Amino acid sequence: MFSRLGSIWLPCVPILKGSLRGQTFESDTDVVHTIDDWYEQLDEQFLMYGIKALAHCWEKYVTLGGDYVEKL
């Protein structure tokens, strides 16, 4: 799981990546618990902004016929 976490999940969430930087984990379960804790501490406005940004990206993707990739 950790390789998938690094190659897929972390580039999608730069703030989470920064929060995890420098930490080591004994197991996949430790990673999941740490991420769960991180999400629980987020402000509701932060989450709403993310949902709105996702909708904006989806609209661009559909409008461009799937030829849209946003660089992080």
PLY file of the C-alpha trace (Angstrom):
ply
format ascii 1.0
element vertex 72
property float x
property float y
property float z
element edge 71
property int vertex1
property int vertex2
end_header
0.00 0.00 0.00
2.74 2.49 0.83
4.08 2.54 -2.74
0.55 3.22 -4.01
0.17 5.91 -1.38
3.34 7.59 -2.53
2.75 7.35 -6.25
-1.00 8.03 -6.43
-2.43 9.63 -3.29
0.27 12.02 -2.15
0.73 13.97 -5.39
-3.03 14.57 -5.36
-2.94 16.13 -1.91
0.14 18.36 -1.57
-0.84 19.58 1.90
-1.14 16.01 3.16
2.20 15.16 1.59
3.79 18.03 3.50
2.18 16.87 6.73
3.56 13.35 6.31
7.05 14.41 5.22
9.75 13.14 7.55
7.54 10.63 9.35
8.15 6.91 9.33
5.48 4.28 9.76
5.67 0.73 11.06
2.71 -0.49 9.01
0.05 0.46 6.49
-2.38 0.70 9.39
-0.23 3.40 10.99
-0.35 5.39 7.74
-4.14 5.06 7.55
-4.58 6.16 11.18
-2.30 9.15 10.67
-4.21 10.24 7.57
-7.54 9.72 9.35
-6.33 11.92 12.21
-5.19 14.57 9.72
-8.60 14.63 8.00
-10.42 14.93 11.33
-8.46 18.10 12.13
-9.33 19.86 8.87
-11.60 22.87 8.85
-14.96 22.48 7.08
-14.17 25.44 4.79
-10.97 23.72 3.63
-13.00 20.66 2.63
-15.64 22.77 0.85
-12.92 24.54 -1.12
-11.57 21.15 -2.21
-14.98 19.95 -3.38
-15.51 23.17 -5.36
-12.05 22.86 -6.92
-12.81 19.26 -7.89
-16.03 20.36 -9.59
-14.10 23.05 -11.50
-11.49 20.51 -12.68
-14.22 18.08 -13.73
-15.96 20.77 -15.78
-12.71 21.63 -17.56
-12.03 17.95 -18.20
-15.48 17.42 -19.75
-15.32 20.64 -21.78
-11.94 19.68 -23.24
-13.07 16.14 -24.03
-10.76 14.51 -21.52
-7.68 16.41 -22.69
-7.04 18.20 -19.41
-4.45 17.58 -16.73
-3.79 20.11 -14.00
-0.20 20.24 -12.82
0.40 20.38 -9.10
0 1
1 2
2 3
3 4
4 5
5 6
6 7
7 8
8 9
9 10
10 11
11 12
12 13
13 14
14 15
15 16
16 17
17 18
18 19
19 20
20 21
21 22
22 23
23 24
24 25
25 26
26 27
27 28
28 29
29 30
30 31
31 32
32 33
33 34
34 35
35 36
36 37
37 38
38 39
39 40
40 41
41 42
42 43
43 44
44 45
45 46
46 47
47 48
48 49
49 50
50 51
51 52
52 53
53 54
54 55
55 56
56 57
57 58
58 59
59 60
60 61
61 62
62 63
63 64
64 65
65 66
66 67
67 68
68 69
69 70
70 71
